[in-house]
Amino acid sequence: MFRPLSLYMGLRYTRAKRRSCFISFISFVSMIGIALGVMILITVLSVLNGFDDQIKTRFFSVAPQVTVSTSQDISQSWQSLANRLDQMPKVVGSAPFVAGKGMAMHLGSVSALTVMGILPSEENKISALNQKMISGSLASLVPGKFHMVLGKTLAEELGVEAGDEIILFTPQTTMTPIGILPRYKRFQVSGIFEVGEGFGFDQGVGYINFNDAEKLFPAGKNVRGLHVKLNNIYAAPYFTQQLQSTLPFSYFVSNWTQQFGAFFKALAMEKTMMFVILLFIIAVAAFNLIASLVMAVNEKKSDIAILRTLGAKRSTVMSIFIIQGAAIGLMGTLCGIIGGIILSLNATALVNSIQHLFHVQFLSSSVFFVNFLPSQLEWGDVFRVGGLAFLLSLLATLYPAWRSFKIQPAEALRYE
C-alpha cells in the first residue's frame, strides 16, 4: 500500500531503536506533559464553570435582573405597567415591590435589614424564592396579617424561628405628647429561606406582603416599582437603555450589572487568567518536545544526508520531523482530552469521597458560596484547549525541522 515517505518515516521515528531510547524517553515525557497539561486545564475550567453556574443560579434565583423604580405611589398603576413590560421582547415576567430600610429586634437582639414588600403570586413569576424556603411558605404573606419571611442567617442572629414575633422599627417617626418616637410594627415570622451564604440575602433581607409594606413605608420617601426577569441576563444593559427611553422621567431603570457587574467580571477575569497560566504547563511540555526533536535531528543526520543524496527534497525532510512531533503532540492531546473529560465529569464525586474518607471539608459556603466542588464540562473549552495544545505541538516542531533543512549531505557523511 502506498504511503507518503515523510508520513511513513515520521511515524517510524516515533518508535525508537535501542540506541535512541533516551530520545524516545524524552518524547514520552513530552507526550505525558502535554496530556497532563490538557487534562488539568480542562478540569480547572470545568470547575470554574461549575462555580460560575452555581453562583448565577443561586444569585439570580432571588436577585432581580432589571429594576424599574420610582418614589411615587404605584398601588393603582403597577398592573398596567406590568402588562406593558410583559409584552416586550425578552421579558419573562415582572412583579411589583416596595422597599424600605428597617431595624428588627427580638429579645434584645437587633439587626438592620432591607424590607421588601412583595405579592407572592407575582413574585413566583420572576423569582425562585418560594423554592428556597426551609421553613414555612411564601404564601403565608397574607395582606393585613403582618407576616415576615426572613433569611436563615438573619433568623439565627435574632434567635427566631417560624412562629416567633419580632419588632420592626422604621425610619419614619410618630409625634406623641412626650415627643417624637420611632415608628414600629410587630411582625410574626411565618417562614425562613436559605439562598446561600456570601450573597447577602440570608442576612440582610426580609420579605413582607406588598399591601403591608405600602402602609409601613409611605410613598415619596421609599422606593417602589417592579422587578423584571429576562430570558437572557446579559441583555439587561441594552434592555435598560431601551426601557428608560420609553418611560416617564419619574421612573428610573437599573440592572444587575450596575450593582453586581464588577463581581461577575472578576469571575470572568479569574477564568481567563487561570486559562493563560495553566496554558504554560502545555508550553513547558512543548519545550521538551523541541529538545527531543532536536536530538532526533542530530542523531539522524546520516539518514537525512542519504535521503538528500537519493533525491529527497528539503521540504520532505522537514515534513518527517514535523509529522514526528505532530504525532507525539496529537497523542498527548487526545490522552489529555480523554483524561480531562473523565476527571471533569467525576470531580464532584471524587472530592466528596475524599472529604468523607478523611473527614475534612475543603470548601465552605461562607467563602466559596457553595460547600461542594461543582464541575460543569463545556465542549467549547475542550475543543479550545485541545486545539491550542496541538497548535503548540506543531509550533514546537518548526525549529527542529528548520535544523534538518540546513543539514548539508556532504558534511553529514564526511565522517561516516
Secondary structure by P-SEA (a helix, b strand, c coil): ccccaaaaaaaaaacccccaaaaaaaaaaaaaaaaaaaaaaaaaaaaaaaaaaaaaaaaacccccccccccccccccaaaaaaaaaacccccccccbbbbbbccccccbbbbbbbbbbcaaaaaaccccccccccccccccccccbbbbbcaaaaaaacccccbbbbbbccbbbbccccbbbbbbbbbbcccccccccccccccbbbccaaaaaaacccccbbbbbbbbbccccaaaaaaaaaaaaccccbbbbccccccaaaaaaaaaaaaaaaaaaaaaaaaaaaaaaaaaaaaaaaaaaaaaaaaaacccaaaaaaaaaaaaaaaaaaaaaaaaaaaaaaaacaaaaaaaaaaaacccccccccccccbbbbbbbaaaaaaaaaaaaaaaaaaaaaaaaaaaacccccccccc
